[in-house]
Amino acid sequence: QDTFSTTTRHPRWVRINTLKSTLAEQLSTTFAGYEKTEDLKRILSATSRSKVYFVDPNIPNLLALPPKVDLSKTSAYVQSQIIFQDKASCFPAYLLDIEHEDGDVIDGCAAPGNKTTHVAALMSEQTPQNEGALNRKVIAFEKDKSRAAILEKMVKLASADSVVSIKTGYDFLRTKPDATEFANVGAILLDPSCSGSGIVGRDDDIKIHLPDLQSSLASDSKPSQSKKRKRGQKIDLVPQETPMLEMKLDDAVVEETPVKENLAERLEALSTFQLHILTHAMRFPNTRKITYSTCSLHFEENENVVFRALHSTAAQAGGWRILSREDQVNGLKTWKKRGVWESGKLNVDQEYTLSERKDIIDACIRCEKGTEDGTMGF
Ligand code: SAM
């Protein structure tokens, strides 16, 4: 199981759902008797039974627990007071800096809803007693109906349903940016389908596919050959995310297939879609901030999309620019891993001066999968 699911040790990241609880409350209940450590390495080397926690310095209300610690039976987890969410996956909602932005937020690619509920929590934190819910909302688009059903469940469980309006089966790309219902949209979070190459336990050689409802959670891509694993063997599909992604192989078919020969084509198709969705978001007239993220490590799906989007007519018409590192939220302006540049891959590279390139790359944020930061690749 270990060699298949995790090649490195990975903390169990736990986001406190501030719609239902607080960090202080969780530390005195679910994590009562746990010892605090300032050293993430101690978490990484701890056994699953060790009672030790680490408070993340970058993202508020985020804890790291020892790898494979089983919190799934705790009442905090069952009641969605705590949500399993990789640290890297907490960056996009936090980066939107909801506190300093007005208006509604669109989540353009929402299921299963980790970032949707995070945005909802940040929005409600801003206004005490959930008053925020009265005048601000999150509009969550999910075009796949089975995934939207999971999104609905997660939003309800997280008590975010008074803030989140779900657009089940809606394609964000088909929205009309100047429609009245979007007139108050101040920010957009975009976390579109991607190759998933940053997911822990997966690289470009191995793809995992689960049938039925679960399949759409795992990946949008479908490998061609299948290899069944033993029944009952437990697999951590996307180990740090959402309850639904962990299941017994009783219900799952795991397929492994080499996809290298198709990688370039796949990246081309994915990045065309990603660019399209990002430039579409740039057309919302009152939107001031967009976060774009993927759980891929490929330049083509990340910096390359950003460079191309910034060069688009939508960006020019809307006056879009990249938010420099200095203007990013406090917890992330100090984040050291920044964008990369891969020469020869950018089809608009001649449009940027060297110093513009440097600024854009410095504004992009990367997470590597590995033990240094304990994040997935993002
Ligand atoms: N943000 C989610 C989270 O943190 O839980 C994960 C999003 S997942 C990477 C991408 C999702 O976007 C998939 O559920 C996919 O079905 C959905 N999607 C892709 N294209 C879409 C579109 N054009 N409109 C709406 N949803 C879309």
Residues whose N, C-alpha, C, O or C-beta is under 5 A from the ligand:
A	BS01	SAM	G108 C109 A110 A111 P112 G113 N114 K115 F141 E142 K143 D144 R147 Y170 D171 F172 L173 D191 P192 S193
